[in-house]
Amino acid sequence: MKFTRTATAAALAVAALFGSFVTAPAASASEDAIGCVDGSNPSSFPSPSTKKTYVLPVTNRVVELRYSTNTCAWARFSAGGNYYLWVDRAVNISQANAGNWTQLGITPMTAGTVAFTPGYNDNNRVMRACAEVHEIVRTVVCTDWY
């Protein structure tokens, strides 16, 4: 089940409270034709590259929005803590800036490891990577939209 998010902290709190995680719907015909199916493992994607980053100011840990040539995007975090990582997808930048996006692939992180979400087809939409982290206080950080 996926849902449209308007408040990152509220949705994350509900997911954490009830232990439920967002999962992707079945792939559409256009996703199959392009080669990117929502929920795919990005470890085998062709030509991955980092499109946007957010560097945490105190610890210098990095949240990345990664992309592949098969139009898949996923989030990666350089050194996980016991928090969460996910990708947001919006129809366009206007919708994204208005707070209308879909949260995908909430992934628990393990301390000391590189964490990544499943890959998601961008479907000609804008995407960003987000993480709940503990810098000085527990907070949610996101890359810019791409």
N, CA, C and O atoms as a GROMACS GRO file, in nm:
protein
  584
    1MET      N    1   0.084  -0.117   0.000
    1MET     CA    2   0.000   0.000   0.000
    1MET      C    3   0.088   0.123   0.000
    1MET      O    4   0.186   0.129   0.074
    2LYS      N    5   0.054   0.221  -0.082
    2LYS     CA    6   0.126   0.347  -0.077
    2LYS      C    7   0.025   0.455  -0.043
    2LYS      O    8  -0.095   0.438  -0.059
    3PHE      N    9   0.076   0.565   0.005
    3PHE     CA   10  -0.015   0.673   0.039
    3PHE      C   11   0.050   0.806   0.008
    3PHE      O   12   0.173   0.818   0.007
    4THR      N   13  -0.033   0.908  -0.018
    4THR     CA   14   0.018   1.040  -0.046
    4THR      C   15   0.046   1.109   0.086
    4THR      O   16  -0.036   1.108   0.178
    5ARG      N   17   0.164   1.169   0.094
    5ARG     CA   18   0.207   1.229   0.218
    5ARG      C   19   0.196   1.380   0.211
    5ARG      O   20   0.228   1.441   0.109
    6THR      N   21   0.152   1.438   0.319
    6THR     CA   22   0.153   1.583   0.331
    6THR      C   23   0.233   1.626   0.452
    6THR      O   24   0.262   1.745   0.467
    7ALA      N   25   0.269   1.534   0.539
    7ALA     CA   26   0.349   1.569   0.657
    7ALA      C   27   0.442   1.453   0.688
    7ALA      O   28   0.399   1.350   0.738
    8THR      N   29   0.569   1.470   0.658
    8THR     CA   30   0.668   1.365   0.676
    8THR      C   31   0.669   1.310   0.818
    8THR      O   32   0.661   1.189   0.837
    9ALA      N   33   0.677   1.396   0.914
    9ALA     CA   34   0.689   1.350   1.053
    9ALA      C   35   0.566   1.273   1.098
    9ALA      O   36   0.578   1.172   1.166
   10ALA      N   37   0.448   1.320   1.062
   10ALA     CA   38   0.325   1.252   1.105
   10ALA      C   39   0.315   1.113   1.044
   10ALA      O   40   0.282   1.017   1.113
   11ALA      N   41   0.344   1.101   0.915
   11ALA     CA   42   0.334   0.971   0.849
   11ALA      C   43   0.437   0.874   0.904
   11ALA      O   44   0.408   0.756   0.925
   12LEU      N   45   0.557   0.922   0.927
   12LEU     CA   46   0.662   0.836   0.980
   12LEU      C   47   0.628   0.790   1.121
   12LEU      O   48   0.653   0.675   1.157
   13ALA      N   49   0.572   0.880   1.201
   13ALA     CA   50   0.534   0.844   1.337
   13ALA      C   51   0.427   0.736   1.338
   13ALA      O   52   0.432   0.644   1.418
   14VAL      N   53   0.330   0.748   1.248
   14VAL     CA   54   0.224   0.647   1.240
   14VAL      C   55   0.283   0.513   1.196
   14VAL      O   56   0.251   0.409   1.254
   15ALA      N   57   0.370   0.515   1.095
   15ALA     CA   58   0.432   0.391   1.048
   15ALA      C   59   0.513   0.325   1.158
   15ALA      O   60   0.508   0.203   1.176
   16ALA      N   61   0.589   0.406   1.232
   16ALA     CA   62   0.671   0.351   1.340
   16ALA      C   63   0.584   0.296   1.453
   16ALA      O   64   0.614   0.192   1.510
   17LEU      N   65   0.477   0.367   1.483
   17LEU     CA   66   0.389   0.326   1.592
   17LEU      C   67   0.323   0.192   1.563
   17LEU      O   68   0.313   0.106   1.650
   18PHE      N   69   0.277   0.175   1.440
   18PHE     CA   70   0.204   0.053   1.407
   18PHE      C   71   0.290  -0.052   1.338
   18PHE      O   72   0.243  -0.162   1.309
   19GLY      N   73   0.416  -0.019   1.311
   19GLY     CA   74   0.507  -0.115   1.249
   19GLY      C   75   0.472  -0.144   1.105
   19GLY      O   76   0.516  -0.246   1.051
   20SER      N   77   0.395  -0.059   1.041
   20SER     CA   78   0.359  -0.084   0.902
   20SER      C   79   0.452  -0.007   0.811
   20SER      O   80   0.495   0.104   0.843
   21PHE      N   81   0.481  -0.065   0.698
   21PHE     CA   82   0.568  -0.002   0.602
   21PHE      C   83   0.496   0.008   0.469
   21PHE      O   84   0.412  -0.076   0.437
   22VAL      N   85   0.530   0.112   0.392
   22VAL     CA   86   0.471   0.134   0.262
   22VAL      C   87   0.532   0.035   0.164
   22VAL      O   88   0.654   0.017   0.163
   23THR      N   89   0.451  -0.029   0.085
   23THR     CA   90   0.501  -0.117  -0.018
   23THR      C   91   0.452  -0.069  -0.152
   23THR      O   92   0.353   0.004  -0.160
   24ALA      N   93   0.519  -0.109  -0.256
   24ALA     CA   94   0.486  -0.062  -0.390
   24ALA      C   95   0.375  -0.146  -0.453
   24ALA      O   96   0.361  -0.264  -0.423
   25PRO      N   97   0.297  -0.083  -0.542
   25PRO     CA   98   0.196  -0.158  -0.615
   25PRO      C   99   0.260  -0.242  -0.724
   25PRO      O  100   0.380  -0.229  -0.750
   26ALA      N  101   0.183  -0.326  -0.787
   26ALA     CA  102   0.233  -0.406  -0.899
   26ALA      C  103   0.281  -0.315  -1.010
   26ALA      O  104   0.230  -0.204  -1.026
   27ALA      N  105   0.378  -0.360  -1.088
   27ALA     CA  106   0.434  -0.280  -1.196
   27ALA      C  107   0.334  -0.260  -1.307
   27ALA      O  108   0.253  -0.348  -1.338
   28SER      N  109   0.339  -0.141  -1.369
   28SER     CA  110   0.254  -0.114  -1.483
   28SER      C  111   0.325  -0.162  -1.610
   28SER      O  112   0.444  -0.193  -1.607
   29ALA      N  113   0.252  -0.166  -1.720
   29ALA     CA  114   0.310  -0.210  -1.847
   29ALA      C  115   0.422  -0.115  -1.889
   29ALA      O  116   0.523  -0.160  -1.944
   30SER      N  117   0.407   0.016  -1.863
   30SER     CA  118   0.511   0.111  -1.901
   30SER      C  119   0.638   0.090  -1.818
   30SER      O  120   0.748   0.107  -1.870
   31GLU      N  121   0.624   0.052  -1.691
   31GLU     CA  122   0.742   0.024  -1.609
   31GLU      C  123   0.816  -0.098  -1.661
   31GLU      O  124   0.939  -0.097  -1.670
   32ASP      N  125   0.742  -0.203  -1.697
   32ASP     CA  126   0.804  -0.323  -1.750
   32ASP      C  127   0.878  -0.294  -1.880
   32ASP      O  128   0.988  -0.346  -1.902
   33ALA      N  129   0.819  -0.212  -1.967
   33ALA     CA  130   0.879  -0.182  -2.096
   33ALA      C  131   1.009  -0.103  -2.080
   33ALA      O  132   1.103  -0.123  -2.156
   34ILE      N  133   1.014  -0.015  -1.982
   34ILE     CA  134   1.133   0.067  -1.960
   34ILE      C  135   1.242  -0.013  -1.890
   34ILE      O  136   1.360   0.014  -1.910
   35GLY      N  137   1.205  -0.109  -1.810
   35GLY     CA  138   1.303  -0.190  -1.740
   35GLY      C  139   1.314  -0.159  -1.593
   35GLY      O  140   1.398  -0.217  -1.524
   36CYS      N  141   1.231  -0.070  -1.543
   36CYS     CA  142   1.233  -0.039  -1.401
   36CYS      C  143   1.098  -0.073  -1.342
   36CYS      O  144   0.995  -0.018  -1.382
   37VAL      N  145   1.098  -0.163  -1.248
   37VAL     CA  146   0.975  -0.204  -1.180
   37VAL      C  147   0.983  -0.154  -1.036
   37VAL      O  148   1.082  -0.178  -0.967
   38ASP      N  149   0.877  -0.084  -0.991
   38ASP     CA  150   0.875  -0.036  -0.853
   38ASP      C  151   0.905  -0.150  -0.757
   38ASP      O  152   0.849  -0.259  -0.769
   39GLY      N  153   0.994  -0.124  -0.662
   39GLY     CA  154   1.030  -0.223  -0.561
   39GLY      C  155   1.149  -0.310  -0.598
   39GLY      O  156   1.182  -0.402  -0.524
   40SER      N  157   1.214  -0.283  -0.713
   40SER     CA  158   1.328  -0.363  -0.758
   40SER      C  159   1.451  -0.340  -0.672
   40SER      O  160   1.468  -0.233  -0.612
   41ASN      N  161   1.538  -0.441  -0.666
   41ASN     CA  162   1.664  -0.430  -0.594
   41ASN      C  163   1.763  -0.351  -0.681
   41ASN      O  164   1.795  -0.396  -0.791
   42PRO      N  165   1.812  -0.237  -0.634
   42PRO     CA  166   1.900  -0.154  -0.717
   42PRO      C  167   2.042  -0.206  -0.735
   42PRO      O  168   2.120  -0.147  -0.810
   43SER      N  169   2.079  -0.314  -0.668
   43SER     CA  170   2.218  -0.361  -0.676
   43SER      C  171   2.257  -0.406  -0.817
   43SER      O  172   2.376  -0.411  -0.848
   44SER      N  173   2.161  -0.437  -0.903
   44SER     CA  174   2.195  -0.481  -1.038
   44SER      C  175   2.156  -0.379  -1.145
   44SER      O  176   2.159  -0.411  -1.264
   45PHE      N  177   2.119  -0.257  -1.107
   45PHE     CA  178   2.079  -0.156  -1.205
   45PHE      C  179   2.200  -0.109  -1.285
   45PHE      O  180   2.310  -0.098  -1.231
   46PRO      N  181   2.180  -0.080  -1.414
   46PRO     CA  182   2.290  -0.033  -1.498
   46PRO      C  183   2.328   0.112  -1.470
   46PRO      O  184   2.241   0.197  -1.450
   47SER      N  185   2.456   0.140  -1.471
   47SER     CA  186   2.512   0.275  -1.464
   47SER      C  187   2.453   0.364  -1.354
   47SER      O  188   2.400   0.471  -1.386
   48PRO      N  189   2.459   0.323  -1.227
   48PRO     CA  190   2.405   0.408  -1.121
   48PRO      C  191   2.488   0.534  -1.101
   48PRO      O  192   2.610   0.534  -1.116
   49SER      N  193   2.419   0.642  -1.066
   49SER     CA  194   2.488   0.768  -1.036
   49SER      C  195   2.409   0.845  -0.930
   49SER      O  196   2.289   0.825  -0.914
   50THR      N  197   2.478   0.932  -0.860
   50THR     CA  198   2.414   1.016  -0.759
   50THR      C  199   2.367   1.144  -0.825
   50THR      O  200   2.444   1.213  -0.891
   51LYS      N  201   2.238   1.177  -0.806
   51LYS     CA  202   2.181   1.299  -0.865
   51LYS      C  203   2.167   1.411  -0.764
   51LYS      O  204   2.186   1.528  -0.799
   52LYS      N  205   2.133   1.380  -0.640
   52LYS     CA  206   2.118   1.481  -0.536
   52LYS      C  207   2.172   1.424  -0.406
   52LYS      O  208   2.163   1.304  -0.380
   53THR      N  209   2.229   1.512  -0.323
   53THR     CA  210   2.279   1.470  -0.192
   53THR      C  211   2.236   1.570  -0.085
   53THR      O  212   2.209   1.687  -0.112
   54TYR      N  213   2.231   1.519   0.037
   54TYR     CA  214   2.213   1.603   0.155
   54TYR      C  215   2.317   1.555   0.255
   54TYR      O  216   2.316   1.439   0.295
   55VAL      N  217   2.406   1.645   0.296
   55VAL     CA  218   2.511   1.612   0.393
   55VAL      C  219   2.469   1.664   0.530
   55VAL      O  220   2.443   1.783   0.546
   56LEU      N  221   2.462   1.573   0.627
   56LEU     CA  222   2.426   1.614   0.762
   56LEU      C  223   2.541   1.698   0.820
   56LEU      O  224   2.656   1.654   0.816
   57PRO      N  225   2.511   1.816   0.872
   57PRO     CA  226   2.617   1.910   0.912
   57PRO      C  227   2.706   1.866   1.027
   57PRO      O  228   2.823   1.902   1.029
   58VAL      N  229   2.656   1.789   1.122
   58VAL     CA  230   2.736   1.752   1.239
   58VAL      C  231   2.819   1.626   1.212
   58VAL      O  232   2.939   1.623   1.241
   59THR      N  233   2.757   1.524   1.155
   59THR     CA  234   2.824   1.395   1.138
   59THR      C  235   2.882   1.372   0.998
   59THR      O  236   2.957   1.277   0.978
   60ASN      N  237   2.847   1.459   0.903
   60ASN     CA  238   2.890   1.446   0.763
   60ASN      C  239   2.840   1.318   0.695
   60ASN      O  240   2.893   1.279   0.591
   61ARG      N  241   2.739   1.254   0.753
   61ARG     CA  242   2.677   1.141   0.684
   61ARG      C  243   2.597   1.195   0.566
   61ARG      O  244   2.554   1.310   0.566
   62VAL      N  245   2.577   1.110   0.463
   62VAL     CA  246   2.519   1.158   0.338
   62VAL      C  247   2.395   1.079   0.300
   62VAL      O  248   2.396   0.956   0.298
   63VAL      N  249   2.288   1.152   0.269
   63VAL     CA  250   2.167   1.095   0.210
   63VAL      C  251   2.177   1.123   0.060
   63VAL      O  252   2.200   1.237   0.020
   64GLU      N  253   2.161   1.020  -0.022
   64GLU     CA  254   2.174   1.036  -0.167
   64GLU      C  255   2.048   0.991  -0.240
   64GLU      O  256   1.984   0.893  -0.201
   65LEU      N  257   2.014   1.064  -0.346
   65LEU     CA  258   1.916   1.016  -0.442
   65LEU      C  259   1.997   0.960  -0.558
   65LEU      O  260   2.069   1.034  -0.626
   66ARG      N  261   1.984   0.830  -0.580
   66ARG     CA  262   2.060   0.762  -0.684
   66ARG      C  263   1.968   0.734  -0.803
   66ARG      O  264   1.848   0.713  -0.785
   67TYR      N  265   2.025   0.733  -0.923
   67TYR     CA  266   1.950   0.704  -1.045
   67TYR      C  267   2.027   0.605  -1.130
   67TYR      O  268   2.150   0.597  -1.123
   68SER      N  269   1.953   0.531  -1.210
   68SER     CA  270   2.011   0.438  -1.306
   68SER      C  271   1.961   0.474  -1.445
   68SER      O  272   1.862   0.546  -1.460
   69THR      N  273   2.030   0.425  -1.547
   69THR     CA  274   1.988   0.452  -1.684
   69THR      C  275   1.856   0.385  -1.719
   69THR      O  276   1.799   0.414  -1.825
   70ASN      N  277   1.805   0.296  -1.634
   70ASN     CA  278   1.674   0.234  -1.660
   70ASN      C  279   1.561   0.314  -1.596
   70ASN      O  280   1.451   0.261  -1.577
   71THR      N  281   1.585   0.440  -1.562
   71THR     CA  282   1.490   0.535  -1.500
   71THR      C  283   1.447   0.496  -1.360
   71THR      O  284   1.342   0.542  -1.313
   72CYS      N  285   1.524   0.414  -1.292
   72CYS     CA  286   1.496   0.381  -1.153
   72CYS      C  287   1.568   0.479  -1.062
   72CYS      O  288   1.680   0.522  -1.091
   73ALA      N  289   1.504   0.512  -0.953
   73ALA     CA  290   1.565   0.597  -0.850
   73ALA      C  291   1.551   0.528  -0.716
   73ALA      O  292   1.455   0.455  -0.693
   74TRP      N  293   1.648   0.552  -0.628
   74TRP     CA  294   1.643   0.495  -0.493
   74TRP      C  295   1.723   0.583  -0.399
   74TRP      O  296   1.804   0.666  -0.443
   75ALA      N  297   1.701   0.565  -0.272
   75ALA     CA  298   1.773   0.641  -0.170
   75ALA      C  299   1.884   0.554  -0.112
   75ALA      O  300   1.870   0.433  -0.099
   76ARG      N  301   1.996   0.620  -0.078
   76ARG     CA  302   2.107   0.551  -0.013
   76ARG      C  303   2.158   0.640   0.098
   76ARG      O  304   2.164   0.763   0.084
   77PHE      N  305   2.196   0.577   0.210
   77PHE     CA  306   2.248   0.650   0.325
   77PHE      C  307   2.384   0.593   0.359
   77PHE      O  308   2.401   0.472   0.368
   78SER      N  309   2.483   0.681   0.379
   78SER     CA  310   2.623   0.639   0.391
   78SER      C  311   2.655   0.558   0.516
   78SER      O  312   2.741   0.471   0.511
   79ALA      N  313   2.590   0.584   0.626
   79ALA     CA  314   2.621   0.512   0.750
   79ALA      C  315   2.495   0.509   0.834
   79ALA      O  316   2.467   0.604   0.909
   80GLY      N  317   2.421   0.404   0.823
   80GLY     CA  318   2.290   0.396   0.888
   80GLY      C  319   2.296   0.406   1.039
   80GLY      O  320   2.398   0.376   1.102
   81GLY      N  321   2.186   0.447   1.093
   81GLY     CA  322   2.162   0.442   1.236
   81GLY      C  323   2.037   0.358   1.252
   81GLY      O  324   1.996   0.291   1.157
   82ASN      N  325   1.977   0.357   1.364
   82ASN     CA  326   1.856   0.278   1.381
   82ASN      C  327   1.733   0.363   1.347
   82ASN      O  328   1.646   0.384   1.431
   83TYR      N  329   1.729   0.410   1.223
   83TYR     CA  330   1.625   0.499   1.177
   83TYR      C  331   1.569   0.449   1.044
   83TYR      O  332   1.576   0.330   1.015
   84TYR      N  333   1.514   0.540   0.962
   84TYR     CA  334   1.446   0.500   0.838
   84TYR      C  335   1.492   0.583   0.719
   84TYR      O  336   1.538   0.696   0.733
   85LEU      N  337   1.479   0.522   0.601
   85LEU     CA  338   1.519   0.582   0.474
   85LEU      C  339   1.406   0.556   0.376
   85LEU      O  340   1.345   0.449   0.380
   86TRP      N  341   1.376   0.651   0.285
   86TRP     CA  342   1.271   0.632   0.185
   86TRP      C  343   1.291   0.728   0.069
   86TRP      O  344   1.379   0.814   0.071
   87VAL      N  345   1.204   0.712  -0.034
   87VAL     CA  346   1.201   0.799  -0.151
   87VAL      C  347   1.063   0.862  -0.158
   87VAL      O  348   0.962   0.796  -0.131
   88ASP      N  349   1.058   0.991  -0.194
   88ASP     CA  350   0.932   1.058  -0.222
   88ASP      C  351   0.922   1.079  -0.373
   88ASP      O  352   1.022   1.109  -0.438
   89ARG      N  353   0.800   1.063  -0.429
   89ARG     CA  354   0.778   1.084  -0.573
   89ARG      C  355   0.656   1.174  -0.591
   89ARG      O  356   0.551   1.149  -0.530
   90ALA      N  357   0.668   1.277  -0.673
   90ALA     CA  358   0.558   1.371  -0.699
   90ALA      C  359   0.537   1.385  -0.850
   90ALA      O  360   0.628   1.360  -0.929
   91VAL      N  361   0.418   1.425  -0.886
   91VAL     CA  362   0.383   1.440  -1.028
   91VAL      C  363   0.472   1.545  -1.095
   91VAL      O  364   0.519   1.524  -1.207
   92ASN      N  365   0.496   1.657  -1.027
   92ASN     CA  366   0.581   1.763  -1.080
   92ASN      C  367   0.630   1.848  -0.963
   92ASN      O  368   0.591   1.827  -0.848
   93ILE      N  369   0.716   1.943  -0.994
   93ILE     CA  370   0.775   2.023  -0.887
   93ILE      C  371   0.671   2.109  -0.816
   93ILE      O  372   0.683   2.134  -0.696
   94SER      N  373   0.570   2.156  -0.888
   94SER     CA  374   0.464   2.235  -0.824
   94SER      C  375   0.391   2.153  -0.720
   94SER      O  376   0.366   2.200  -0.609
   95GLN      N  377   0.355   2.029  -0.755
   95GLN     CA  378   0.288   1.941  -0.660
   95GLN      C  379   0.380   1.908  -0.543
   95GLN      O  380   0.337   1.903  -0.428
   96ALA      N  381   0.508   1.884  -0.573
   96ALA     CA  382   0.604   1.852  -0.467
   96ALA      C  383   0.615   1.967  -0.368
   96ALA      O  384   0.612   1.946  -0.247
   97ASN      N  385   0.628   2.090  -0.420
   97ASN     CA  386   0.641   2.206  -0.332
   97ASN      C  387   0.512   2.235  -0.255
   97ASN      O  388   0.516   2.301  -0.151
   98ALA      N  389   0.400   2.186  -0.305
   98ALA     CA  390   0.272   2.203  -0.235
   98ALA      C  391   0.251   2.094  -0.130
   98ALA      O  392   0.149   2.094  -0.060
   99GLY      N  393   0.345   2.000  -0.119
   99GLY     CA  394   0.336   1.894  -0.019
   99GLY      C  395   0.258   1.773  -0.064
   99GLY      O  396   0.215   1.692   0.018
  100ASN      N  397   0.238   1.759  -0.196
  100ASN     CA  398   0.163   1.646  -0.249
  100ASN      C  399   0.258   1.548  -0.318
  100ASN      O  400   0.293   1.566  -0.434
  101TRP      N  401   0.299   1.446  -0.245
  101TRP     CA  402   0.387   1.344  -0.300
  101TRP      C  403   0.351   1.210  -0.240
  101TRP      O  404   0.272   1.201  -0.146
  102THR      N  405   0.410   1.106  -0.297
  102THR     CA  406   0.390   0.970  -0.248
  102THR      C  407   0.520   0.923  -0.184
  102THR      O  408   0.628   0.938  -0.243
  103GLN      N  409   0.510   0.867  -0.066
  103GLN     CA  410   0.627   0.815   0.006
  103GLN      C  411   0.642   0.668  -0.032
  103GLN      O  412   0.545   0.592  -0.024
  104LEU      N  413   0.762   0.628  -0.071
  104LEU     CA  414   0.786   0.492  -0.120
  104LEU      C  415   0.902   0.426  -0.046
  104LEU      O  416   1.002   0.491  -0.015
  105GLY      N  417   0.887   0.300  -0.018
  105GLY     CA  418   0.997   0.216   0.029
  105GLY      C  419   1.056   0.252   0.163
  105GLY      O  420   1.178   0.256   0.177
  106ILE      N  421   0.973   0.277   0.263
  106ILE     CA  422   1.028   0.305   0.396
  106ILE      C  423   1.114   0.185   0.436
  106ILE      O  424   1.065   0.072   0.447
  107THR      N  425   1.242   0.210   0.457
  107THR     CA  426   1.339   0.104   0.482
  107THR      C  427   1.410   0.130   0.614
  107THR      O  428   1.471   0.235   0.632
  108PRO      N  429   1.405   0.035   0.708
  108PRO     CA  430   1.480   0.052   0.832
  108PRO      C  431   1.630   0.044   0.805
  108PRO      O  432   1.674  -0.036   0.722
  109MET      N  433   1.707   0.125   0.874
  109MET     CA  434   1.852   0.123   0.860
  109MET      C  435   1.913   0.052   0.981
  109MET      O  436   1.854   0.050   1.089
  110THR      N  437   2.030  -0.005   0.961
  110THR     CA  438   2.105  -0.069   1.068
  110THR      C  439   2.230   0.015   1.094
  110THR      O  440   2.297   0.057   1.001
  111ALA      N  441   2.260   0.037   1.220
  111ALA     CA  442   2.375   0.119   1.256
  111ALA      C  443   2.503   0.068   1.192
  111ALA      O  444   2.532  -0.052   1.193
  112GLY      N  445   2.580   0.162   1.136
  112GLY     CA  446   2.712   0.131   1.083
  112GLY      C  447   2.714   0.070   0.944
  112GLY      O  448   2.822   0.036   0.895
  113THR      N  449   2.601   0.056   0.878
  113THR     CA  450   2.600  -0.003   0.744
  113THR      C  451   2.544   0.097   0.642
  113THR      O  452   2.472   0.190   0.678
  114VAL      N  453   2.580   0.077   0.516
  114VAL     CA  454   2.521   0.156   0.408
  114VAL      C  455   2.382   0.100   0.384
  114VAL      O  456   2.366  -0.021   0.365
  115ALA      N  457   2.282   0.186   0.385
  115ALA     CA  458   2.144   0.143   0.366
  115ALA      C  459   2.091   0.196   0.233
  115ALA      O  460   2.131   0.304   0.189
  116PHE      N  461   2.002   0.121   0.170
  116PHE     CA  462   1.938   0.169   0.049
  116PHE      C  463   1.796   0.115   0.040
  116PHE      O  464   1.764   0.008   0.092
  117THR      N  465   1.712   0.193  -0.027
  117THR     CA  466   1.573   0.152  -0.049
  117THR      C  467   1.564   0.071  -0.176
  117THR      O  468   1.661   0.065  -0.252
  118PRO      N  469   1.451   0.008  -0.200
  118PRO     CA  470   1.428  -0.049  -0.333
  118PRO      C  471   1.426   0.064  -0.437
  118PRO      O  472   1.416   0.181  -0.402
  119GLY      N  473   1.437   0.027  -0.564
  119GLY     CA  474   1.430   0.123  -0.673
  119GLY      C  475   1.286   0.149  -0.714
  119GLY      O  476   1.200   0.062  -0.702
  120TYR      N  477   1.262   0.269  -0.762
  120TYR     CA  478   1.127   0.309  -0.807
  120TYR      C  479   1.137   0.382  -0.939
  120TYR      O  480   1.226   0.466  -0.958
  121ASN      N  481   1.045   0.350  -1.030
  121ASN     CA  482   1.040   0.412  -1.161
  121ASN      C  483   1.001   0.558  -1.144
  121ASN      O  484   0.905   0.588  -1.073
  122ASP      N  485   1.074   0.647  -1.207
  122ASP     CA  486   1.040   0.789  -1.191
  122ASP      C  487   0.916   0.828  -1.273
  122ASP      O  488   0.853   0.929  -1.244
  123ASN      N  489   0.880   0.749  -1.376
  123ASN     CA  490   0.759   0.776  -1.456
  123ASN      C  491   0.749   0.924  -1.495
  123ASN      O  492   0.640   0.981  -1.496
  124ASN      N  493   0.862   0.985  -1.528
  124ASN     CA  494   0.867   1.127  -1.567
  124ASN      C  495   0.817   1.218  -1.456
  124ASN      O  496   0.757   1.323  -1.482
  125ARG      N  497   0.841   1.178  -1.333
  125ARG     CA  498   0.802   1.259  -1.218
  125ARG      C  499   0.927   1.308  -1.147
  125ARG      O  500   1.038   1.274  -1.186
  126VAL      N  501   0.909   1.388  -1.043
  126VAL     CA  502   1.022   1.434  -0.964
  126VAL      C  503   1.036   1.347  -0.840
  126VAL      O  504   0.936   1.297  -0.786
  127MET      N  505   1.160   1.328  -0.795
  127MET     CA  506   1.185   1.239  -0.682
  127MET      C  507   1.290   1.302  -0.590
  127MET      O  508   1.366   1.389  -0.630
  128ARG      N  509   1.290   1.255  -0.464
  128ARG     CA  510   1.392   1.295  -0.368
  128ARG      C  511   1.412   1.180  -0.269
  128ARG      O  512   1.326   1.092  -0.255
  129ALA      N  513   1.527   1.181  -0.202
  129ALA     CA  514   1.558   1.082  -0.100
  129ALA      C  515   1.546   1.148   0.036
  129ALA      O  516   1.586   1.263   0.054
  130CYS      N  517   1.490   1.074   0.133
  130CYS     CA  518   1.471   1.128   0.269
  130CYS      C  519   1.515   1.023   0.371
  130CYS      O  520   1.517   0.903   0.345
  131ALA      N  521   1.550   1.074   0.489
  131ALA     CA  522   1.587   0.985   0.599
  131ALA      C  523   1.548   1.047   0.731
  131ALA      O  524   1.553   1.169   0.749
  132GLU      N  525   1.508   0.961   0.823
  132GLU     CA  526   1.493   1.002   0.962
  132GLU      C  527   1.627   0.971   1.027
  132GLU      O  528   1.674   0.857   1.022
  133VAL      N  529   1.688   1.070   1.088
  133VAL     CA  530   1.821   1.053   1.146
  133VAL      C  531   1.827   1.118   1.283
  133VAL      O  532   1.737   1.193   1.322
  134HIS      N  533   1.934   1.088   1.354
  134HIS     CA  534   1.960   1.157   1.481
  134HIS      C  535   2.092   1.229   1.466
  134HIS      O  536   2.198   1.168   1.468
  135GLU      N  537   2.084   1.359   1.451
  135GLU     CA  538   2.203   1.442   1.440
  135GLU      C  539   2.226   1.499   1.580
  135GLU      O  540   2.303   1.442   1.657
  136ILE      N  541   2.162   1.607   1.614
  136ILE     CA  542   2.160   1.656   1.752
  136ILE      C  543   2.027   1.612   1.813
  136ILE      O  544   2.020   1.572   1.930
  137VAL      N  545   1.924   1.620   1.734
  137VAL     CA  546   1.792   1.570   1.772
  137VAL      C  547   1.741   1.482   1.658
  137VAL      O  548   1.794   1.488   1.547
  138ARG      N  549   1.642   1.402   1.685
  138ARG     CA  550   1.583   1.320   1.579
  138ARG      C  551   1.511   1.413   1.481
  138ARG      O  552   1.430   1.497   1.521
  139THR      N  553   1.542   1.398   1.354
  139THR     CA  554   1.487   1.487   1.252
  139THR      C  555   1.472   1.413   1.119
  139THR      O  556   1.528   1.306   1.101
  140VAL      N  557   1.397   1.471   1.028
  140VAL     CA  558   1.384   1.419   0.893
  140VAL      C  559   1.457   1.514   0.799
  140VAL      O  560   1.436   1.635   0.804
  141VAL      N  561   1.543   1.458   0.713
  141VAL     CA  562   1.615   1.536   0.614
  141VAL      C  563   1.588   1.478   0.477
  141VAL      O  564   1.567   1.358   0.462
  142CYS      N  565   1.590   1.565   0.375
  142CYS     CA  566   1.566   1.520   0.237
  142CYS      C  567   1.660   1.593   0.142
  142CYS      O  568   1.703   1.705   0.169
  143THR      N  569   1.692   1.526   0.032
  143THR     CA  570   1.765   1.591  -0.075
  143THR      C  571   1.669   1.689  -0.145
  143THR      O  572   1.549   1.689  -0.116
  144ASP      N  573   1.720   1.768  -0.234
  144ASP     CA  574   1.633   1.849  -0.319
  144ASP      C  575   1.562   1.756  -0.417
  144ASP      O  576   1.603   1.642  -0.437
  145TRP      N  577   1.457   1.805  -0.477
  145TRP     CA  578   1.384   1.728  -0.580
  145TRP      C  579   1.467   1.721  -0.706
  145TRP      O  580   1.538   1.815  -0.741
  146TYR      N  581   1.456   1.608  -0.775
  146TYR     CA  582   1.526   1.588  -0.904
  146TYR      C  583   1.426   1.536  -1.003
  146TYR      O  584   1.460   1.512  -1.118
   0.00000   0.00000   0.00000
